[in-house]
Amino acid sequence: MPDPASYRPKTGEIPTDPGVYRFRDPHGRVIYVGKAKNLRQRLTSYFQDQRHLTPKTRSMVTTAGSVEWTVVGSEQESLQLEFTWIKEFSPRFNIMFRDDKTYPYLAVTMGEKYPRALVMRGDKRKGTKYFGPFYPAKAVRETLDTVLRVFPVRSCTAGVFNRAERSGRPCLLGYIGKCSAPCVGRVTPEEHRDLANELCDFMGGDGTKFIRQIEGRMKQAVAQLDYESAARHRDDIAALRRVFERNAVVLDEKTDADIFGLEEDDLEAAVQVFHVRGGRIRGQRGWVMEKVEDVTDGQLLEQLLQQVYGDMEDADRMPREVLVPVQPDDQEALTGWLSGLRGAKVDVRVPQRGAKRELAQTVQENARQALALHKTRRAGDVTVRSAGLQQIQDALDLPEPPLRMEGYDNSHVSGTNVVGSMVVFEDGLPKKSDYRRFTVKGEAARDDTSSMYDVISRRFQHYLEELAGESELVSGEVDAEEKAPARFSYPPSLVVVDGGPPQVAAAQQALADLGITDISVVGLAKRLEEVWVPGDDFPVILPRNSEGLFLLQRLRDESHRFAITFHRERRGKSMIQSLLDDVPGLGASKRAALLKHFGSVKKMRAASLEELQQVKGVGPTLAAAVLSALSDESA
């Protein structure tokens, strides 16, 4: 465990300017990012007597191996740089608001040629507009079904759309009037995009305008004695009003605001937000986060608003007002930053009286209940993970709990398409961004032990190369543009392979041949769930109901799943290639075009001669040869 005094910079070397700082662990990983109006004053506070630090701050400074900083020109610049670094490095000790992904959204994929309306969870995809979130999930599906009557935007998948486009026949929604059927040319791409824009305007709160327009059309139809059209317009108005009825009017119809509530204790905090558009509550979201250091409520709100609005690609979704329970610490810098993102003024304030104050109290009550519910659900979870890591440490006689574990497995069928997988658990939870896949070829693919040796050797060869390429960690000023270290440069505390003594021996030999002696290796055999340690004649037996064994099983099973998934992908591609290898005139590019068009051998085999000829470069003769090769194989 590093001693903070070993990397403490000299006080006189630290500038008194505003800036952003980073703490790194001994392996170079950024573990904490912070900003300060006065870097010297802020950084020296971390190196005081450890007895005066909060437990998590003490854990952070004793985990770190260096500290570095970047001076900026203003507090607003430090706010932007801090957000950029937190997003880039995902530091484990930073306050991270974990969004509740159970809330569904109505999304419109405006980035596509033919925008699609659908239900999505999370706010991730570029070029997509989101409306909501909705609760319960049934509400968003009913809303989508209702608005498609008035705004018949495409809602089908790419596969359904392409199939209708090829056949010249629309799907059921096109026949019943809930899709304008751009797939068969009933509307042009421009007309369909106009429909999608109108849907977005309506869902964005501009519904009164559309209702008045349809009312005008209904009156005009009645005047012309076109009662059938008038009845259709009447039903459209009723449908749009049903959508509005789901959202209670709580404020003046001109009010666009996000109202936040915050509830916290010494360890965690819960946040709730109501999205009010046009005076109506359009959605609700919730976050729960773990507090790392002793921060004020104002600092918590500031970091929350950074994460909520920093990734928002659609500035139109940002409201004119942001109502918060307490004033953020850097009020002026935060307001300026948000206004810059929106392109217009954003008012961040605490409501003092009236309807907005009453609604803010309701949001606060939701936050209080959310924290209570979270604690009920997580109390056992945190304890269980900690107990599992401790049990593994004790059973394997490790110097410290294995906070980072890597699991490895191989997959093949009779020695063909051999692949390997690497999965990562940090603090007992999967870290999917660090997963890796390996293709095993040549002599390394002859058996399981050779494959394991190859995968482990390649993974840790990357580690040694990246370690050798890194400069020595020092405390001092750094460039704001510096990138994160490569993923392979983070070594695990424990390597877990799927198998018994042979696989463990192969993994241990791979590490030894690379000169790595400080990483522990074990194997988990499936039959009796025994834990095998290199060089031991007898396995370590963990109790069947122990949390440590359960954690190792999860890691092993996840590596097995990841390897199987990769193997199936490769096997599917190689199967198509082997079936079509002998077809005269069918080269690699045309095979790839066929695979891209049909997606699988099964669909290709079911295709007609005419459908095969729709693929670029495939004529009647070649299509007949492909069908013959596929039919011979199925027979």
TARAWO-V602557 format. One line per field, one symbol per residue. phi: phi as a letter, one per 20 degrees, with the letter a starting at -180 (. if undefined). psi: psi as a letter, one per 40 degrees, with the letter a starting at -180 (. if undefined). A space follows every 50 residues. Layout:
phi=???
psi=???
This chain:
phi=.fegffcfffgfeefeffacccedegenffdbcbcbfcffffffffdfgf feefgffffffeefcacbbcecebfffffffgffffffelffeefceefe ffeecedceffefdgcebecdnccefmdedcpfdbffffffffffffffe dfegceffffffffffemcffgfffendbflffdnfcfgfffffffffff ffffoefgfffffffffffffffemeffffffffffffffffffffdffd cgfeecbdddcccbcfdcbdcccdedcmndfeabcbcccefecfdeffff fffffgffefeffeffffffccecfcfffegfffffffffffnbfdedbd fdbmfffffffffffffffffffffffegfffffffffffffgffelefb fffcdddcbdbaclndlfccccdcddlncfdffefcccedcmffefbfff ffgffffffefggfffffeefffcerecffefefffffeeeeebdddeqd gffffffffffffemecddecccdefgdledddgnefcfedegfdfffff fffffffffffffffffffffffffffffdgeffndeffffffffffena fgfffefegffffffgndegfffffffffffffff
psi=hihdddehihdeehieiiahihhiieeehhehhiiidhdddddddefahd deiidddddddedieiiiihhididdddddddddddddeghdeihhhhih eehiihihgeeidgihhihihigdhiehhihaiihidddddddddddedd ggiheiiddddddddddehiaddddeeehefedeediidddddddddddd dddeefdddddddddddddddddefgdddddddddddddddddddehihd iieehhihhiihhiaddiiihihhhhhfeiheiiiiihihhdigiidddd ddddddddedehdhddehidhhhidihidgddddddddddddeihhhhih hdiadddddddddddddddddddddddedddddddddddddddddefidi igdhihiiiiiihfeifhiiihihhhfeihgdeeiiihhhiadeediddd dddddddddeddddddddeiihhihaiiheehiiiideehiidhhhihaa dddddddddddddeeheehihiihhddefihhiheheiihhiideidddd dddddddddddddddddddddddddddddedehhehaddddddddddddi dddddeiiddddeehhehaddddddddddddddd.
